[in-house]
Amino acid sequence: MDSVYMKKILLKNLESDKKCYIYLHSEWDQKKLVKLYIKDSNTQHCYEGKIEVKDFEEAAEELDISLDEYLDVLKKVLTTDIGLDGFEIELDHENKIMRVNRTRDLHIMYVEIQLQEANKKYDMLDIALQKINNEKSKNEDQVIEKALSNAIGAVEKVLLEKEEWKEKMLAKFLLILNEKKNKIAKLEMELEKVSTGGRSNSNAQMDIHDSSDDDFNASTQPLTLPETVA
């Protein structure tokens, strides 16, 4: 069952100026009327509608509109509080007929539904209470569903934040690691320069020492004294 409605609707009353109402309980499967119960607030009589699909098909054909459009309007008429503007509902107790008339522009009978006395077991109050309980249960389900949805959303948010935190920490770690690598590379270069400079100085000193030794160890010519003249 798609939906159940319980509405108080103003009734057309030609006999007096007093406003009369009916309590209309209707059950729908999408746009298809499945059940219809009426309780007259003035006489307290209860009726059950005889739902015949062919009656709606014939009425839609006479009005030259699609069945879907016809049922859409009928649903609005029977489920709008007090009544839908441009339409009136008439209850014929003698012939046990409920008529829906379109009063806008041109007065046209929109539908005529045959009625019968409702089963004595039928109590509109019970239906109303059942509907209230159904709505309450539906609301509780919606509350639970909303709470569950919020909880799932919160968990997803925490996981997302955790993932973002991990990414930030990883980026920070890589940054620190690169800085450390750069510092190590710089120190290695400086050590290489120091080591290279030390070797150059040592080689220069060794060259000077070798040169001095060579001069000291060089071969000498014998000293020749000049001859004396006699």
C-alpha positions as CSV (number, residue, x, y, z in Angstrom):
1,M,0.0,0.0,0.0
2,D,1.5,3.3,-1.1
3,S,-0.4,5.7,1.2
4,V,-3.4,6.0,3.5
5,Y,-5.2,9.3,4.1
6,M,-7.7,10.4,6.7
7,K,-9.2,13.8,5.8
8,K,-12.0,16.1,7.0
9,I,-13.7,17.5,3.9
10,L,-16.5,20.1,3.5
11,L,-19.6,18.6,2.1
12,K,-22.0,20.3,-0.3
13,N,-25.3,20.9,1.5
14,L,-28.2,22.3,-0.4
15,E,-30.8,21.7,2.3
16,S,-29.4,24.3,4.8
17,D,-26.8,26.9,5.4
18,K,-25.2,24.8,8.0
19,K,-21.7,23.5,7.1
20,C,-21.5,19.7,7.0
21,Y,-18.4,17.6,6.8
22,I,-17.4,14.1,6.0
23,Y,-14.5,12.1,7.3
24,L,-12.9,10.5,4.3
25,H,-10.5,7.6,4.6
26,S,-8.9,6.6,1.4
27,E,-6.1,4.1,0.5
28,W,-4.0,4.4,-2.6
29,D,-1.6,2.3,-4.6
30,Q,0.4,5.0,-6.3
31,K,-2.5,6.9,-8.1
32,K,-4.9,4.0,-8.0
33,L,-7.7,4.3,-5.5
34,V,-8.0,1.0,-3.6
35,K,-10.3,1.7,-0.7
36,L,-12.7,4.4,0.3
37,Y,-14.6,4.9,3.5
38,I,-16.9,7.8,4.5
39,K,-18.4,8.9,7.7
40,D,-21.0,11.7,7.7
41,S,-20.4,14.0,10.7
42,N,-24.1,15.0,10.7
43,T,-25.8,11.6,10.6
44,Q,-22.9,9.4,11.8
45,H,-23.6,7.0,8.9
46,C,-20.6,5.1,7.6
47,Y,-20.2,4.0,4.0
48,E,-17.8,2.0,1.9
49,G,-17.1,2.9,-1.7
50,K,-17.4,0.4,-4.4
51,I,-14.3,0.9,-6.4
52,E,-14.6,0.0,-10.1
53,V,-11.6,0.9,-12.3
54,K,-13.9,1.0,-15.4
55,D,-15.9,3.9,-13.8
56,F,-12.7,6.0,-13.7
57,E,-11.7,4.9,-17.3
58,E,-15.1,5.9,-18.6
59,A,-15.1,9.2,-16.7
60,A,-11.6,10.1,-18.0
61,E,-12.7,9.2,-21.6
62,E,-15.8,11.5,-21.3
63,L,-13.6,14.3,-20.0
64,D,-11.2,13.7,-22.8
65,I,-8.1,13.4,-20.6
66,S,-5.7,10.6,-19.8
67,L,-6.5,8.1,-17.0
68,D,-3.3,9.1,-15.3
69,E,-4.2,12.8,-15.3
70,Y,-7.7,12.0,-14.2
71,L,-6.6,9.9,-11.2
72,D,-4.0,12.5,-10.2
73,V,-6.7,15.2,-9.9
74,L,-9.1,12.8,-8.1
75,K,-6.4,11.9,-5.5
76,K,-5.9,15.6,-4.8
77,V,-9.6,16.1,-4.4
78,L,-10.0,13.2,-1.9
79,T,-6.8,13.9,0.1
80,T,-6.8,17.7,0.5
81,D,-7.9,19.0,3.9
82,I,-11.4,20.7,3.8
83,G,-11.4,20.2,0.0
84,L,-9.7,21.1,-3.2
85,D,-10.5,24.6,-4.6
86,G,-12.7,24.3,-7.7
87,F,-14.3,21.0,-6.6
88,E,-17.2,19.9,-4.3
89,I,-18.3,16.6,-2.9
90,E,-21.9,15.7,-2.7
91,L,-23.3,12.9,-0.6
92,D,-26.7,11.3,-1.8
93,H,-27.9,9.3,1.2
94,E,-31.0,8.1,-0.5
95,N,-29.3,6.6,-3.5
96,K,-26.0,5.9,-1.6
97,I,-23.8,7.8,-4.0
98,M,-20.9,10.1,-3.6
99,R,-20.3,12.6,-6.4
100,V,-17.3,14.7,-7.0
101,N,-18.2,17.8,-9.1
102,R,-15.9,20.3,-10.8
103,T,-17.3,23.8,-10.2
104,R,-14.6,25.9,-11.9
105,D,-15.4,27.4,-15.3
106,L,-18.1,24.9,-16.1
107,H,-20.0,22.6,-13.6
108,I,-19.1,19.0,-14.5
109,M,-19.6,15.8,-12.6
110,Y,-16.1,14.5,-12.2
111,V,-16.9,11.1,-10.7
112,E,-19.8,9.2,-9.2
113,I,-19.0,6.4,-6.7
114,Q,-21.6,3.9,-5.6
115,L,-21.7,3.4,-1.8
116,Q,-22.8,0.7,0.6
117,E,-23.3,0.5,4.3
118,A,-19.9,0.0,5.9
119,N,-19.2,-3.2,7.8
120,K,-20.2,-2.8,11.5
121,K,-16.7,-3.9,12.5
122,Y,-15.3,-0.9,10.7
123,D,-14.4,2.0,13.0
124,M,-12.9,5.1,11.6
125,L,-11.4,5.9,15.0
126,D,-9.4,2.6,15.0
127,I,-8.2,3.5,11.5
128,A,-7.1,6.9,12.7
129,L,-5.3,5.5,15.6
130,Q,-3.7,2.9,13.4
131,K,-2.6,5.6,11.0
132,I,-1.1,7.7,13.9
133,N,0.8,4.6,15.0
134,N,2.0,4.0,11.5
135,E,3.2,7.5,11.2
136,K,4.9,7.3,14.6
137,S,6.6,4.1,13.6
138,K,7.6,5.7,10.3
139,N,9.0,8.7,12.1
140,E,10.9,6.5,14.6
141,D,12.4,4.6,11.6
142,Q,13.3,8.0,10.0
143,V,14.9,9.1,13.3
144,I,16.9,5.9,13.5
145,E,17.9,6.0,9.9
146,K,19.0,9.7,10.3
147,A,21.0,8.8,13.4
148,L,22.6,5.9,11.6
149,S,23.4,8.1,8.6
150,N,24.9,10.7,10.9
151,A,27.0,8.1,12.6
152,I,28.2,6.7,9.3
153,G,29.0,10.3,8.2
154,A,30.9,10.9,11.4
155,V,33.0,7.8,11.0
156,E,33.7,8.6,7.3
157,K,34.8,12.1,8.4
158,V,37.2,10.7,11.0
159,L,38.6,8.3,8.5
160,L,39.0,11.1,6.0
161,E,40.7,13.3,8.6
162,K,43.0,10.4,9.6
163,E,43.9,9.8,6.0
164,E,44.6,13.5,5.5
165,W,46.7,13.5,8.7
166,K,48.7,10.6,7.5
167,E,49.3,12.3,4.2
168,K,50.5,15.5,6.0
169,M,52.8,13.5,8.3
170,L,54.2,11.6,5.3
171,A,54.8,14.9,3.4
172,K,56.5,16.4,6.5
173,F,58.7,13.3,7.0
174,L,59.8,13.4,3.3
175,L,60.6,17.1,3.7
176,I,62.7,16.5,6.8
177,L,64.4,13.5,5.1
178,N,65.3,15.6,2.1
179,E,66.7,18.3,4.4
180,K,68.8,15.7,6.2
181,K,70.0,14.3,2.9
182,N,71.0,17.8,1.7
183,K,72.9,18.5,4.9
184,I,74.8,15.2,4.7
185,A,75.6,15.9,1.0
186,K,76.9,19.4,2.0
187,L,79.0,18.0,4.8
188,E,80.5,15.3,2.5
189,M,81.4,18.0,0.0
190,E,83.1,20.1,2.7
191,L,85.0,17.1,4.0
192,E,86.1,16.3,0.5
193,K,87.4,19.9,0.0
194,V,89.3,19.7,3.3
195,S,90.7,16.3,2.4
196,T,91.8,17.5,-1.0
197,G,93.4,20.7,0.4
198,G,95.4,18.7,2.9
199,R,96.8,16.4,0.3
200,S,97.8,19.3,-1.9
201,N,99.9,21.0,1.0
202,S,101.6,17.7,1.8
203,N,102.7,17.1,-1.8
204,A,104.1,20.7,-2.0
205,Q,106.2,20.2,1.1
206,M,107.5,16.9,-0.1
207,D,108.5,18.5,-3.5
208,I,110.5,21.3,-1.6
209,H,112.3,18.7,0.5
210,D,113.2,16.5,-2.4
211,S,114.6,19.5,-4.3
212,S,116.9,20.4,-1.3
213,D,118.2,16.9,-1.1
214,D,119.0,16.9,-4.8
215,D,121.1,20.0,-4.5
216,F,123.1,18.7,-1.5
217,N,123.8,15.3,-3.2
218,A,124.8,16.7,-6.6
219,S,128.3,15.7,-7.9
220,T,131.2,18.1,-7.3
221,Q,134.1,19.1,-9.6
222,P,137.7,18.6,-8.1
223,L,139.3,21.9,-7.0
224,T,142.3,22.7,-9.3
225,L,144.9,25.1,-7.9
226,P,146.5,27.5,-10.3
227,E,150.0,26.8,-11.4
228,T,152.9,29.0,-9.9
229,V,155.3,30.6,-12.2
230,A,158.9,29.8,-11.3
